[in-house]
Amino acid sequence: MTAAVLPDGGKETLMSALFDLHCDTLTRNLYPPYEKETETLDNPSFHLALGKVPAGTRWVQCFAIFVPDEVRGEDAIAFFDRHAASFYRQAEIHKDRLIPCRSFAGMEAAIKTGKFAGLLTVEGGAVLAGRLERVKAVYDAGVRMMTITWNGPNELASGHDTRNGFSGFGREAVAEMERQGIIVDVSHLNDRGFEELLGFAKKPFAASHSNARAVCGHRRNLPDEFIREMVRREGLIGLTYARPFLSEDGRGSLDDLYRHVCHFLELGAEKCIALGSDYDGTEVHEELDSVEKSLRIGEYLTSHGISQETADGICFENAWRFFGKWMG
């Protein structure tokens, strides 16, 4: 199990560690049966609930504001503002456990004081409403990573529903994201968009919740050549627990996650693999359906021959190092 040693009344205790690049918990109330919910961060019915995370966990969670494809323009701006306000309102309610962080120093401070570190992210570039100045606006609101697309097209590029590449605005938006300090996230971006991004991205980028297409052939997963390119560029790839992306039979168990880990390691991605659960945004196997169960992944990997150092990197250290470089 991934662990750090901290003093506790003169004795040393082990503390589990987890860095999760993606969950949809903030916007889980978009769908039944939770449409009337206003409190999303500590609902025991959700995959992710603050009250279910073991005390003493060294935990960093990226909380995505998922913007549906049909929400565009001024509606997308209002949608983002509403859910960002909800994140900060709920963080204040749970401030004894969760600290919203806008800098790496803030993440370090949260962890040092024994609290959970929360990072605000966005899933869906429609949040920019086609306006370049919106990049700074979402940065100022605390966003530190943004998925360029969801499944369909938006003002920047397109997901796998089409074969569209980047627009001129999309290229400008990526450059502005890099300048402002928002990590570019290529999960959901289609293959053409990924290939085009390689031609103009200047900084390492992430795939917050994507697996290996060679292991599970879903088009949302990354082909080997893309994985190798992300390794070369020192990017970050969060393994998702989504059943359709873990196994073609839809099982999506720990064994399936392990198969993806092994494939990534074969491609030299040891320092690039992280976790990106997609909690509360997808169907997850019962072996992986809570933060508490995620904390067992490191132990599972080492029991199957993965080194402790590599398991620690996957569960926490790789993402911690990547965000430290971006946000430091």
Secondary structure in CASP SS format (residue, H / E / C, confidence):
PFRMAT SS
TARGET T0000
AUTHOR 0000-0000-0000
METHOD secondary structure of the structure
MODEL  1
M C 1.00
T C 1.00
A E 1.00
A E 1.00
V E 1.00
L E 1.00
P E 1.00
D E 1.00
G C 1.00
G C 1.00
K E 1.00
E E 1.00
T E 1.00
L E 1.00
M E 1.00
S E 1.00
A E 1.00
L E 1.00
F E 1.00
D E 1.00
L E 1.00
H E 1.00
C E 1.00
D C 1.00
T H 1.00
L H 1.00
T H 1.00
R H 1.00
N H 1.00
L H 1.00
Y C 1.00
P C 1.00
P C 1.00
Y C 1.00
E C 1.00
K C 1.00
E C 1.00
T C 1.00
E C 1.00
T C 1.00
L C 1.00
D C 1.00
N C 1.00
P C 1.00
S C 1.00
F C 1.00
H C 1.00
L C 1.00
A C 1.00
L H 1.00
G H 1.00
K H 1.00
V C 1.00
P C 1.00
A C 1.00
G C 1.00
T C 1.00
R E 1.00
W E 1.00
V E 1.00
Q E 1.00
C E 1.00
F E 1.00
A E 1.00
I E 1.00
F E 1.00
V C 1.00
P C 1.00
D C 1.00
E C 1.00
V C 1.00
R C 1.00
G H 1.00
E H 1.00
D H 1.00
A H 1.00
I H 1.00
A H 1.00
F H 1.00
F H 1.00
D H 1.00
R H 1.00
H H 1.00
A H 1.00
A H 1.00
S H 1.00
F H 1.00
Y H 1.00
R H 1.00
Q H 1.00
A H 1.00
E H 1.00
I H 1.00
H C 1.00
K C 1.00
D C 1.00
R C 1.00
L E 1.00
I E 1.00
P E 1.00
C C 1.00
R C 1.00
S C 1.00
F H 1.00
A H 1.00
G H 1.00
M H 1.00
E H 1.00
A H 1.00
A H 1.00
I H 1.00
K H 1.00
T C 1.00
G C 1.00
K C 1.00
F E 1.00
A E 1.00
G E 1.00
L E 1.00
L E 1.00
T E 1.00
V E 1.00
E E 1.00
G C 1.00
G H 1.00
A H 1.00
V H 1.00
L H 1.00
A C 1.00
G C 1.00
R C 1.00
L C 1.00
E C 1.00
R H 1.00
V H 1.00
K H 1.00
A H 1.00
V H 1.00
Y H 1.00
D H 1.00
A C 1.00
G C 1.00
V E 1.00
R E 1.00
M E 1.00
M E 1.00
T E 1.00
I C 1.00
T C 1.00
W C 1.00
N C 1.00
G C 1.00
P E 1.00
N C 1.00
E C 1.00
L C 1.00
A C 1.00
S E 1.00
G C 1.00
H C 1.00
D C 1.00
T C 1.00
R C 1.00
N C 1.00
G C 1.00
F C 1.00
S C 1.00
G H 1.00
F H 1.00
G H 1.00
R H 1.00
E H 1.00
A H 1.00
V H 1.00
A H 1.00
E H 1.00
M H 1.00
E H 1.00
R H 1.00
Q H 1.00
G C 1.00
I C 1.00
I E 1.00
V E 1.00
D E 1.00
V C 1.00
S C 1.00
H C 1.00
L C 1.00
N C 1.00
D H 1.00
R H 1.00
G H 1.00
F H 1.00
E H 1.00
E H 1.00
L H 1.00
L H 1.00
G H 1.00
F H 1.00
A C 1.00
K C 1.00
K C 1.00
P C 1.00
F C 1.00
A E 1.00
A E 1.00
S C 1.00
H C 1.00
S C 1.00
N C 1.00
A E 1.00
R C 1.00
A C 1.00
V C 1.00
C C 1.00
G C 1.00
H C 1.00
R C 1.00
R C 1.00
N C 1.00
L E 1.00
P C 1.00
D H 1.00
E H 1.00
F H 1.00
I H 1.00
R H 1.00
E H 1.00
M H 1.00
V H 1.00
R H 1.00
R C 1.00
E C 1.00
G C 1.00
L E 1.00
I E 1.00
G E 1.00
L E 1.00
T C 1.00
Y C 1.00
A E 1.00
R H 1.00
P H 1.00
F H 1.00
L H 1.00
S C 1.00
E C 1.00
D C 1.00
G C 1.00
R C 1.00
G C 1.00
S C 1.00
L H 1.00
D H 1.00
D H 1.00
L H 1.00
Y H 1.00
R H 1.00
H H 1.00
V H 1.00
C H 1.00
H H 1.00
F H 1.00
L H 1.00
E H 1.00
L C 1.00
G C 1.00
A C 1.00
E C 1.00
K C 1.00
C C 1.00
I E 1.00
A E 1.00
L E 1.00
G C 1.00
S C 1.00
D C 1.00
Y E 1.00
D C 1.00
G C 1.00
T C 1.00
E C 1.00
V E 1.00
H C 1.00
E C 1.00
E C 1.00
L C 1.00
D C 1.00
S C 1.00
V H 1.00
E H 1.00
K H 1.00
S H 1.00
L C 1.00
R C 1.00
I H 1.00
G H 1.00
E H 1.00
Y H 1.00
L H 1.00
T H 1.00
S H 1.00
H C 1.00
G C 1.00
I C 1.00
S C 1.00
Q H 1.00
E H 1.00
T H 1.00
A H 1.00
D H 1.00
G H 1.00
I H 1.00
C H 1.00
F H 1.00
E H 1.00
N H 1.00
A H 1.00
W H 1.00
R H 1.00
F H 1.00
F H 1.00
G H 1.00
K H 1.00
W H 1.00
M H 1.00
G C 1.00
END
